């Protein structure tokens, strides 16, 4: 069988050839982009925002966070407001309130009286 000098075999190719280096660089860039896309998709579904929201300051925190929540009708203490959001289950805007035992509950914003610590009704 005659040996063709112009045919290249992968065993004849150098270890650090330009083609191999280029493939590794392109593969790293594609993996980085896919990782960022998965990260952005996960955080937007799980937490309601992208990782850049905190850096760029696009979301303003609710001023009620950290204040005390009281029932508007009975004026009884409910707990401490930890966050605010929109509940799909209730179909309204809600506060996520941490009760005294550590239990988190959803309370509709229209049923909650927000007070600063030490403030009387």
N, C-alpha and C positions, 0 to 999 in steps of 0.2 A: 504494500500500500504506500503510495507516494505521500510524502509530507509536504503540505502546502505551507509555505513560509508566511503567507498573508493571513491565514486563519488564526484567530486568537482564541485561546482557551482560557477559562477563568483561572486555571492553575498557573498560567503564565503571567497573569496580571499582577502588578505590584500591590503590596498590602495597602499603602496609602496613596492610591491613585486619585486623581481629581474626581472621577466618576463616583467612587465610593464616598469620598468626603462630601460631595454635593448631595448624595442621597441621604447621608446621615443628617446634614444640616436641614434639608427640606423635611425630613421625618420629624426632627425636633421641633421645627416651627409649626407643623401640622398638629403635633401632639400638644403643644402649648396652647394653640388656638382652640382646639377641642376641649382641653381642660378648663380654659377660661369660660367657654360657652356653657359647659356643664355646671361650673361653679355659679355662674350668674343665673342659670335656670333654677338650680336648687335653692339658692338664697331668695330669689324672687317668689318662688312657690311656698317656701317654708316660712320666711320672715317678712314677706311683702315688700322687699326692696332689694337693690343690688348692693354689692360690697362697696361701691363708690359713693353711696348715699351718705354715709357717715363722713367720708373724706371731703366731699364737695358740699356738704351741708344742705342737700336738696330737701330733706325732710325736717321740718321744724317740730321739736318735741311739744307735746300737749302740755300746757301750763298746769293742768290738773294732776299730772303724775307726781306722786309722792305726797299728795294731800289726803285728807280724811274724807271718806264717803259716808253720808248719812241718808237715811230714807226720807224722801220729801214729805210723805204723808205722816209718818209716825215720829220722825226726827230721832230714830234709834241709830246708833253707830253700826255701820256695816263692816268697814275695814279700811285698809289703805289702798289707794288707787295705784296700780303698778303700770298699766298701759291703757291705751284706747285703741279702738278699731271698729270694724264693721262686721257684725255677726251674720253669717249666711243663715244660720239656724233660726235666729230671731227676725232677721230682715231689717235690722235697724243698727244705728251706731250705739256702741256699748263701751263701758269701762270694764276692765279686767281688775277685779278687786281681790286683794288677799285678805282673807278673814283671819281672826286671831289664832286659829290653829294651823295656819299655813295653807289652807285650802283656797284655790283660785276659783272665783265665780264670775259670771258675766252679769252685769246689771245694765239695763238700758239707760242711756244718758238722761232721758226725760224723767226718770224716777229717782235720780241721785242728786243730792244737795252736796256740792263740793265746798269744803271749808278748810282753811289753813289750820295748822296745829295751834290750839289754844283759843281759837275764835269761837265765840258763843253765837247761838242762833238769833 
